[in-house]
């Protein structure tokens, strides 16, 4: 099992007070199971949300001088929505580090999108409490580097893989799985086809110039099909 040192390495920050890190990883279910008195990560989650909001807001404000409040607000909302937070938490393998109650463990808490998103916010709050705002800002911007890019234009913040996982986990803790079906073309112009499945059933396929793009396309295809099926079952 991965150690907290591995988590700190992925985070790019070493805690001076390890108790803060452990608190950030402690799910509220533990307090219910132990009958109260057990601290958990909800307060740090509250703090981390505010830190994330300020860091992302400032970054967008500084780099998009010609954009008004509406587009900036929309971009920020997409950057800190539950799917995006869970995406960053999954990249850090937060699920394997969580301290959960037996009930939460057995019901799939380690892979639940909402649980991982909340823990990611708590982790940011813990970094802030263990250091200061400039350090927390540096950590957040490093984790968001791929999303923010070079900030020459508003980034593509669509996250179909995260949306699909959140949709499916409303009924099952099992995450979707992706499989590379084929690749073709010369090295400088490759084409990939990926499929996404859930509980043994293929939900969609997608193509792209990279495996990551093909996976996103497959997830978007699955989302479109699931939403179309839901609309047919529940016509307005």
C-alpha positions in Angstrom: 0.0 0.0 0.0 1.2 3.5 -0.9 2.7 5.5 2.0 1.9 9.0 3.1 5.4 9.9 1.8 4.3 8.8 -1.6 1.3 11.1 -1.3 3.6 14.0 -0.3 5.9 13.3 -3.2 2.9 13.5 -5.6 1.7 16.6 -3.9 5.1 18.2 -4.0 4.8 19.2 -0.4 6.2 17.7 2.8 4.1 18.4 5.9 5.8 19.8 9.0 2.8 18.6 11.0 1.8 15.1 9.8 -1.3 15.2 12.0 -2.8 17.8 9.6 -2.3 15.4 6.7 -3.9 12.5 8.5 -6.8 14.8 9.5 -7.3 15.8 5.8 -7.6 12.1 5.0 -10.1 11.2 7.8 -13.7 10.8 6.5 -16.6 12.0 8.6 -18.0 8.5 8.7 -15.3 7.6 11.2 -16.8 10.0 13.8 -20.2 8.5 13.4 -18.8 5.0 13.8 -16.8 5.8 16.9 -19.7 7.7 18.5 -18.4 11.3 18.3 -15.2 12.9 19.5 -13.3 11.8 16.5 -12.0 14.7 14.4 -12.5 14.5 10.6 -11.8 16.5 7.4 -14.9 18.6 6.9 -13.5 21.8 8.5 -10.3 21.5 6.4 -12.5 20.8 3.3 -14.3 24.1 4.1 -11.0 25.9 4.3 -9.5 24.3 1.2 -12.5 25.2 -0.9 -11.9 28.9 -0.1 -8.2 28.6 -0.9 -8.9 26.9 -4.2 -11.5 29.5 -5.1 -9.0 32.4 -4.4 -6.1 30.8 -6.2 -8.1 30.0 -9.4 -10.0 33.3 -9.3 -6.8 35.3 -9.1 -5.1 33.3 -11.8 -8.0 33.8 -14.2 -8.3 37.5 -13.3 -4.6 38.2 -14.0 -4.4 36.4 -17.3 -7.7 37.2 -19.0 -7.9 41.0 -18.8 -10.5 41.3 -21.6 -13.0 38.8 -20.1 -16.0 39.9 -18.0 -17.4 38.5 -14.9 -19.6 35.9 -16.6 -17.0 33.9 -18.5 -14.5 34.1 -15.7 -17.2 32.8 -13.2 -18.0 30.0 -15.6 -14.4 29.0 -16.1 -13.8 29.0 -12.3 -16.9 26.9 -11.6 -15.7 24.3 -14.1 -12.2 24.3 -12.6 -13.5 23.6 -9.0 -16.5 21.4 -9.7 -16.7 18.0 -8.1 -15.5 16.1 -11.2 -12.4 18.2 -11.6 -11.6 18.0 -7.9 -12.0 14.2 -8.0 -9.8 14.1 -11.1 -7.0 15.8 -9.1 -7.6 13.6 -6.1 -7.5 10.4 -8.2 -4.2 11.6 -9.8 -2.8 11.7 -6.2 -4.3 8.2 -5.4 -6.1 9.8 -2.5 -8.6 6.9 -2.3 -5.9 4.5 -1.1 -4.9 6.8 1.8 -8.4 7.6 3.1 -9.3 6.7 6.7 -12.9 5.4 6.5 -15.4 3.7 8.7 -16.1 0.0 8.0 -19.5 0.9 6.5 -18.0 3.5 4.2 -15.3 1.2 3.1 -17.7 -1.6 2.3 -19.9 0.7 0.2 -17.1 1.8 -2.1 -16.0 5.0 -0.3 -12.5 4.8 -1.6 -13.5 5.3 -5.2 -16.6 7.5 -4.7 -16.2 10.8 -6.6 -17.7 13.0 -3.9 -15.5 11.5 -1.2 -12.3 11.9 -3.2 -13.3 15.5 -4.2 -13.9 16.4 -0.6 -10.6 14.9 0.5 -8.8 16.9 -2.2 -10.2 20.1 -0.8 -9.3 19.1 2.7 -5.8 18.4 1.5 -5.4 21.9 0.1 -6.7 23.3 3.4 -4.2 21.2 5.3 -1.3 22.5 3.1 -2.5 26.1 3.8 -2.7 25.5 7.6 0.7 23.8 7.6 2.4 26.6 5.7 1.0 29.8 4.3 -1.0 31.1 1.3 1.9 31.6 -1.1 2.9 27.9 -0.6 -0.6 26.6 -0.9 -1.0 28.7 -4.1 2.2 27.2 -5.5 0.9 23.7 -4.8 -2.5 24.3 -6.3 -1.1 25.9 -9.5 1.3 23.0 -9.9 -1.5 20.4 -9.6 -3.6 22.5 -12.1 -0.7 23.0 -14.5 -2.2 20.7 -17.2 -5.6 22.3 -17.0 -4.4 25.9 -16.9 -1.8 25.3 -19.7 -0.1 28.4 -20.8 -3.2 30.5 -20.2 -3.2 31.9 -23.7 -6.9 31.1 -23.9 -9.5 29.7 -21.6 -8.6 26.0 -21.3 -10.8 23.2 -22.5 -12.4 22.3 -19.1 -14.7 19.6 -20.3 -14.1 16.5 -18.3 -16.3 13.7 -19.8 -14.4 10.9 -18.0 -15.1 12.6 -14.6 -18.7 13.2 -15.5 -19.2 9.6 -16.6 -17.6 8.2 -13.5 -19.8 10.5 -11.3 -22.9 9.5 -13.2 -22.2 5.7 -13.0 -21.2 5.9 -9.3 -24.6 7.2 -8.4 -25.7 3.6 -8.7 -22.5 1.5 -8.4 -19.2 2.1 -6.6 -17.3 0.4 -9.5 -15.6 2.9 -11.8 -15.7 2.6 -15.6 -12.7 0.9 -17.3 -11.0 2.0 -20.5 -9.4 -0.3 -23.1 -7.3 0.5 -26.1 -8.9 -1.3 -29.1 -6.6 -0.3 -31.9 -3.9 2.1 -33.1 -2.8 2.9 -36.6 -0.9 5.3 -38.7 2.7 6.6 -38.7 4.4 7.7 -35.5 3.8 11.4 -36.3 0.1 10.9 -37.1 -1.2 8.1 -34.9 -4.9 7.3 -34.5 -6.2 5.5 -31.4 -9.6 3.8 -30.7 -10.6 3.2 -27.1 -13.7 1.6 -25.5 -15.2 2.3 -22.1 -17.1 -0.4 -20.2 -18.8 -0.6 -16.9 -19.6 -3.8 -15.0 -18.7 -5.8 -18.1 -20.8 -3.9 -20.6 -19.3 -1.6 -23.3 -20.9 1.8 -23.2 -19.1 3.6 -25.9 -16.1 4.0 -28.2 -14.0 7.0 -29.3 -11.1 8.0 -31.6 -8.3 10.5 -31.1 -4.7 11.4 -31.9 -3.7 10.2 -28.4 -4.9 7.5 -26.1 -6.1 10.1 -23.6 -8.1 11.9 -26.3 -9.7 8.7 -27.5 -10.7 7.8 -23.9 -12.3 11.2 -23.5 -14.2 10.7 -26.8 -15.3 7.3 -25.6 -16.6 8.7 -22.3 -18.4 11.5 -24.2 -20.0 8.9 -26.4 -21.1 6.9 -23.4 -22.6 10.0 -21.8 -24.5 10.9 -24.9 -26.0 7.4 -25.1 -26.9 7.2 -21.5 -28.5 10.6 -21.5 -30.5 9.7 -24.7 -31.7 6.5 -23.1 -32.7 8.3 -19.9 -34.6 10.9 -22.0 -36.5 8.2 -23.8 -37.4 6.5 -20.5 -38.5 9.8 -18.9 -39.9 12.0 -21.7 -40.8 15.5 -20.5 
